[in-house]
Amino acid sequence: MNLRGLELRRIALPLVSPFRTSFGTETARDVLLVRAVGEAAEGWGECVAMSEPLYSSEHVDGAAEVIRRFLLPEVAALAKSGELTVPRLEAALGRIKGHPMAKAAVLTALLDLSLRESGTSFGAYLGAVRPTVPAGVSVGIMSSIPALLDAVEGYQAQGYVRIKLKIEPGWDVDAVRAVRERFGDDLLLQVDANTAYTLADARHLARLDPFDLLLIEQPLPEDDLRGHAALARLIRTPVCLDESITSARAAADAIALGATSVVNVKPGRVGGYLEARRVHDVCAANGVPVWCGGMLETGLGRAANVALAALPNFTLPGDTSASDRYFARDITEPFVLDGGHVAVPTGPGLGVTPDADYLAEITTGTEWLAL
Ligand SMILES: O=C(O)CCC(=O)N[C@@H](C(=O)O)c1ccccc1
């Protein structure tokens, strides 16, 4: 891989509607993209860090600084020695503590570059086994139950095969009951608490048991594996972890402790797609199903996630929604729903390319990082 340098590009994309979770409300994405420029091709990585450190400890300005000051020198050193490969870079970045989303963006840009140069698709490289993946959709906390039911009805009409409801104390049992009563028992339904509860809420969370949910995602704080294991013994709804699963080892520990029986795989949270595949493999070895989480990605991150979601042990629909769930216009060819599924790109690398004119229009800053 002949790398000339990396470009950091910040873009601003409004969301089609506010997206409220237990930790805040998103109305627009402030996205950091990494472009890896080679001699004959370029690769893209999308950093999923948000503007503020509310989902995890990373935030987009901090990720740019970490890439600029600490990750770039590792890339440059390997490039200068002629030994730059993604596995070697992933190992070299291990000496930098934390910052998985920043690392994932750089590793993905370089992986995309090398795959475009070799003409290999992301799906083929990762081990995809299906040409399309079933699409779930994430529904934010709404202003009222009627508004929630309207939103769910709209998504169901579009063909989404699974509904995920964001919940928090005060917006949980009533919301789930209303959706169940309106849409019936066949609707694949799950909830996501984003760490909003404590073990003291176990009896309250057990009131979700009658609604036959696929899972309850990250009910307790990300560092409370013991609490999740205790909760899993007190409720019938399967416990799924998101924020807690920061690596394949963390997944193995959570499974061994009985803290999780389903895992949300998010490449940005674990430091990239190679580690995301390791999480997939560890879960498969333990008979734990996984699904692909989302971080409101543009078509670039969405393409990588859809390819990942086509691996064998991704047996539950992921948050791999169509582009128009979040964006009036995506920066790449939009992902569309077809029979409740989205197609895995087959072109080299990510298989999608940003529209240069639109990208220029929404760019709020660029920075060239020479090696
Ligand atoms: O469809 C998507 O991309 C979003 C899925 C989703 O709900 N993501 C949640 C999450 O906690 O999993 C999230 C929302 C906002 C910011 C970060 C994460």
The ligand as a MOL file (V3000), in Angstrom:
LIG
                    3D

  0  0  0     0  0            999 V3000
M  V30 BEGIN CTAB
M  V30 COUNTS 18 18 0 0 0
M  V30 BEGIN ATOM
M  V30 1 O -29.3480 3.3710 13.4310 0
M  V30 2 C -28.3520 3.9110 13.9390 0
M  V30 3 O -27.2700 4.0930 13.3560 0
M  V30 4 C -28.4560 4.3670 15.3850 0
M  V30 5 C -28.7310 3.1710 16.2520 0
M  V30 6 C -28.7390 3.6140 17.6840 0
M  V30 7 O -29.7680 3.6470 18.3150 0
M  V30 8 N -27.5570 3.9980 18.1800 0
M  V30 9 C -27.5000 4.4880 19.5460 0
M  V30 10 C -26.9760 3.4350 20.4410 0
M  V30 11 O -26.7680 3.7100 21.6040 0
M  V30 12 O -26.8910 2.2720 19.9880 0
M  V30 13 C -26.7540 5.7720 19.5360 0
M  V30 14 C -27.4630 6.8930 19.2680 0
M  V30 15 C -26.8360 8.1500 19.1930 0
M  V30 16 C -25.4720 8.2200 19.3490 0
M  V30 17 C -24.7420 7.0680 19.6210 0
M  V30 18 C -25.3920 5.8310 19.6930 0
M  V30 END ATOM
M  V30 BEGIN BOND
M  V30 1 2 1 2
M  V30 2 1 2 3
M  V30 3 1 2 4
M  V30 4 1 4 5
M  V30 5 1 5 6
M  V30 6 2 6 7
M  V30 7 1 6 8
M  V30 8 1 8 9
M  V30 9 1 9 10
M  V30 10 1 9 13
M  V30 11 2 10 11
M  V30 12 1 10 12
M  V30 13 1 13 14
M  V30 14 2 13 18
M  V30 15 2 14 15
M  V30 16 1 15 16
M  V30 17 2 16 17
M  V30 18 1 17 18
M  V30 END BOND
M  V30 END CTAB
M  END
